[in-house]
Amino acid sequence: MNNSILQYIISKLEQRKADNNFRALKVSDSSIDFTSNDYLGLAEDKQLRVEVLREMELLPTGSTGSRLLSGNSEYIQRLEKMLAEYHQAENALLFNSGFDANYGLLSTLPYKGDVIIYDELVHASIHDGIRHSKADSLLFAHNDLSDLDAKLREVFERTETKLKYVVVESIYSMDGDFAPLKELAALCRKYDAGLIVDEAHATGIFGSKGEGRVSKLKLEKECIARVHTFGKAIGGNGAVILCSNELKAFLVNYCRPFIYSTALPYYNLAHIRCAYHYLPTDDAVKRRESLFYLIQLFRKTINQNNFCFTLLHSETPIQSIVVKGNDKVKLFAAAIQKAGFDVRPILYPTVPKGSERIRICLHSFNTEAEVCKLAETINAL
C-alpha cells in the first residue's frame, strides 16, 4: 500500500483509540442475548427454517443479476404483492437492506428546490440519503411537534419551495420511543407535506398481526412511503418500500441503489415469505404478548432512582440505559457482560455526547428469570 495512504489510515485509527470510540467486530458467545434485534426469535426458529427449506425445494439459490436485468421473477413480484396487501399499501418494492431502502428513497425522490424536514434522531441511512439528495433539509427537535410546525410554516411561506417531505421513524432505534404519528400526519396535511415513515423496529411487533404502527393507527393513506425492514423481528434480511404504483415506477426508473444492485437471493425471499405467513398465527400472537409482558417486567424490576444511570422511557423491546461518557459506559457494559449477559455499549459519536448508553433489546424467548437477573445486575452497579 502507498505509504502516505497507510499513514493516514493509521492516524485515523489511532485518533479513534485516543477518543475511546474505536470499533471492532465481535463474535457473540454463549451469553444470554439482550443485544440482537431478533425480537421474536425468528432468526433461529427451527420450524421456520423447515418451512423455508421446503419453500426452497423448487427454487434456485442465486438471483443472477439486478431486477432490471435477469434478477426479476414472478416469485419476487408475488412477494411484493403479498407485502403490499399485508400492510394495506397500493404497491411495494423490495430492497437489499433497510439502509438501501432509506438511502435510495431519500436520495432519489426529493429534488432541487424541495425541502426535507426530519426528526433529529432518525437513522444514519436517512441522514445519508438526505445528504446525497439535491433537496434542502431542516431538522426538528426530537418528537417536538411545535418545532416541526414552525419549520413547516417557515417552509410553506417560501414561494420558491417546490415540494415538502417530513421523515420520521415510528419507533426510534436508540431511545425506543414512539413518534406521535397521528399528530405528524395532521401537520403534513395542514402544510401539504409528504410523510415518510421508517417502521424498522415496529415490523412484526405492533399491530394485530405485526403490520406496524402506521397500520395499527390506520394511517396508511397519510404516508407517501413506508419502509419495513426484515433484519429485526422478521429475523432475515432486506427491506420493502410501501408506496403508490406511481412512486414504485419512479424508483424503478431513477433509484440507483435499486437499479444497480443484484436482487436478493431466493433464500432471503423465501424467508421473508414464510415469516410473514407465520406473523398472523396464534403462536406469533403469544410471542408478541410474552415480549410485552417482559418489557413491563424489566421496567418494573429496574431501579429507576439509581444515580449511576438513567432508564429512558420506552414501551418497546428497546430499553436504553444512559451512562454518560464512553469510558463509563464501556465499564458498565463490561460488568454486565461478566455476569453472563450479552449487552453492548453504544458510544459517541453513534449517539450524541452525554447520551452514551447500554442499549438492551428484549426478546420473546428471554425468560422471566433472565430479565429479572439482568435488572438486578444493573441495579447493583
N, C-alpha and C positions, 0 to 999 in steps of 0.2 A: 504494500500500500504506500502511496505517496506520503513521505514523512511529515510534511506540513499538515496534511489532512488528518493523519493519525494523531498528531499532537493536539489538533483542535478537538477531536473526539475524546481524547483522554482528559483534556482540560474541562470539557463539559461534564464528563462523568465525575471527575474529582469535585466539581462545584456542587453536583447533586449530593455527593457524600458529605461535603462540608456543611451543606444545608440540612442534612439528616433527612432527606427525602429520596434517597436512592432506591430504585425499584429493582427487584429480581424475581424471576419465576420460581414458584414453589409448588412442589407436588403435594397434594393433600394426603395426609396419613390416615391412621385409623381413629383419629379424634372424632368426637361427636359433631356432626355437621350443623353449624349455626352460621354458615357464611355463604352457601350457594343460593342461587335464585330458583332452585328446584322445589318450589313451594308445595307442590302436590306429590312429589316423589316419582314423577313420571319418567325421569331420566334413567332410572334403574328399575322400573316396574317390569317384572318378568312376564306378566300376561300381555302387557302392551308390546313387549319385544316379540312374543309369539305371534301376535296379530300383524305386526309389521313384517316379519319374515314370511308369513303366509301371503300377505299382500305382494311381497316382492317376488314370489314364485313365477309370476308371469310377466315380470317387468325387467328391463335391462338395468344395469347398475349405473353406468355413467350417463352424462347428459349430452355430451358430444359437441356442444357449442352454445353460442348465445341464443336467446329466444328468437331473434330476428333471422337467424340462420338455421341451424339444424337442431337447436335445443328446445324448440316448442313441441308440444304434443297435445293430443286430446285429453290425456290424463291431467296435465297441468291446468288446462282450461276448465276441466270439470271441477278440479280442486278450487280454482279461483271462484267459480260459480257457487260452490258449496260454501266457501268462506263469506262471500257477499251475502248469501241468504242467511247464514248463521248470525251475522252481525247486523242484519237489516240495512244493507247498503245496496246501491244500484249495481256496482261493479267492484272488482278487486284486481290488484296487480301484485304479483309475488316479487320479492327481492331477496338477495342472498343473506342479508342481515338487517337488524334494526338500524345499525349505523348507516348502511347503504340506503335504506328507505328514507330516513330522515334527511340525510345529506342530499340524496338525489332530489327529493321533493322540494326542499328549501333552496337549493342551488339552481333549480330549473324553473319553477313556477313564477316566483316574484321577479320582476324585471325593472329596468332603469325607470326611475320616476315613481315606482311603488315604494311602500313603507311596510316593514315588518316590525311589529311590536311584540316582544317576547318576555316571558317571566324570567327573572334573573337566575333562577335555579334550573333552567331546562338543561337537558343532557348535552354533552360535548358534541355529539353528532349534529344537533340542531344548531349549535354555535358555529360549527364548521360550515354547514350548509348555508347559513345566513351570510357568513363571511365571504363565501365564494359566489353569492348571488350578485346581481348588479343593482339590487334594491338598496335603499337607505334602511337603517334599522334604529330602533329605540328599545331599551329595556325598561320594564316597570318593576317596582319593588315586589318581592315575592308575595303572591296572593293578595296584593293590595288593590282592591277594586277602585278606590278613589284615585290612586296614581294612574291606573290604566285609563280611567275615564278622562283624566286631564290630558294624558298623552293622545288619546284618540280624538279628543276635542281639538287639540292643537293641530293634529294632522288633518282632521276633517276641514278645518278652516283654511288650509293651504290650497290655493286654487291650482297650483302646479302638480299636486299629488294625483296619481292615477288610481292605483288600487291599494287597499289596506288589508293586512293579514295580522291576526293575533295567534301566537303559538304558545301552547302550554302542554304540560303533562297532566294526565288525570290523577296519577299518584307520583309524587316526586321521589326519585330513586335514592336520594341520600337522606332526606328528612322523613320520608314515608307518610307525608301528609297529603290530604286531598286538595285538588283545585276546586274552587267554587264554580262548577261548570254551568249551572243554571244562570247565575249572575253574569258569568262571562259571555254566555250566549246572548243574553239580553243586551249587553253593551255592544256586542258585534252587530246585532240587529239595528240598534239605535244609530250607529255610525257607519252602517253599510260596510262592515269588515268581514273578511273570511276567517272562520275559526278552524284552526288545525290542532288536533289533539293526539299526543303520543300516549297510547294506552298500554305501554310495555308491561308495567307492573300490575295492571288490572286484569290482563288477559287470563282467562281460566279461573280467576278468583272471585270477581264481582259479577253480579247478575245471577239469575236463577240457574243458568247453565254456563256461567263463566264468560258471558258475552262482553264484559267490560262495563265501566261506569257510565259511558255515554249511553249505551243501550239500557242499562238499569234505570237511568233517569229519563229515558225516551227522548233523547236529544239528537238522534241520528240525523235528522234533517237540518239541524242547526250547524253541522260541520261540513266544510267543503272537503276535508280529508281527515281520516283517522289512521294511525299506524298501530298495528298489533304485531308484536314480535313473538317468536316461538322458542326462544332460548331461555325462557324463565319457567313459568308454570306449565308450559307445554312440554318442556324437557327435551326440545330438539334444537333446530337451527332455522334461520331465515326470518322473514317478516312479510307482511302484506300491507299495502296501502288500500284502504277502502275509500271509494270515490265515485263520481259520476262516470257515465260512459265517455263523456267528452274529456274529462281530466285523464282518464286512463289512456285514451288515444293520444292526448297531448304528451304524456310521459313516455309512451312507446316511441314517439317521434323525436322528442327533444332531450330526454333524461339520459345523460351519458353513463352513469353507473348501471343503468338498466341495459342500454344499448350495447355496451362494450364488455359486459360480464358474462361468463359462462353460466348457463342456467343451473339451478340447484340439481344435484343428482337425485335419482329416483328414490334412494333410501330416505333422504330427507323429506321428500314429498309424501312418501308412504307413511312416515312417522307423523307428519302433520295431520294427514287424513285420519289415521287411526286414533290419534289423540283427541281430535275433535269429535269422533264417534263416541269416545269414552266420556267426554265432559258432561253430557246430559244425564248419565246413568246414575242410579241410586248410590253406587259406590263412590262416585265423584262428589255427589252431594254430601255424603258422610265425611269425606276428606276435607271438604271446604268447611263444614261445621266443626270438625276437630281442629282445624287450623285456627278458626276464630276463637274457639274456646281456649286454645293455648296462648293466643295473643293476650286475652283478658287475664289469664293466669299469670303470665310473665309480668304484666304491668301491676297486677295486684301484689305480687311477691317482691318485686324490686323495691328497694328503699329510695324513694324519690326525694328524700331530705338529706341524702348523703352529700356532704360539701365537696367531695372529690370529683363528682361528675354531675351532669345534667341529662336526664332522660327526656328526649324530645317527645311531644305529643304525637301519637300515631295510632290509628285503628287498623293498621295493615301489618303484614308479616315483617315489614322493615321497622326495626326498633333501634334507633340510634342513641348512643350514649356519648355525649360530648365530653372529652377530656382535653383541655386546651394545651396545644404545643405538641410538636412532633415527638420530642423526647419523652414526654409524659405518656402520650397515648401509646407509644410503642412499648413502654414498660408495662402499662396497664394491660395491653393485649398479651404480652408475654406471660404475665401472671395467670391470666385466664386460660391460655393455651397449656400452661404447665398443669392445670387442673384437669386436662383432658378434653377441652372444648376447642373446636376449630372456629376461631373468630379471627378477623383481620383488622388492623388499624387502617383508617382512611386518613391520609396525610395531606397537609398543604403541599403543593398547590391544587390537588384534586378537589379539595374543599377550601373555602376561604380561611385565611389565617385566623386563629382563635376559635374555629369550629371543627377542629380535628376530632375524630370520633372513632368509636368501635361501632361498626355497622352490623348489627345482629339480624340475621334472617331466620325466622321461624318457619317450620315445615309441618305438614300434617303427620309425617312419620316420626317426629320427635315425641318422646313420651312425657307424661306429666312429671315424672321423677327427674328427667333430664332438664326440663325447663326450670323446675324449682331449684335444682342444684346449681344451674348456671346463674340464676338470680341471686342465690345465696352466696355464691363465689364472688360475684360482683359487689354485693353488699359488704363483704368482709374486707375489700381492698381499701 
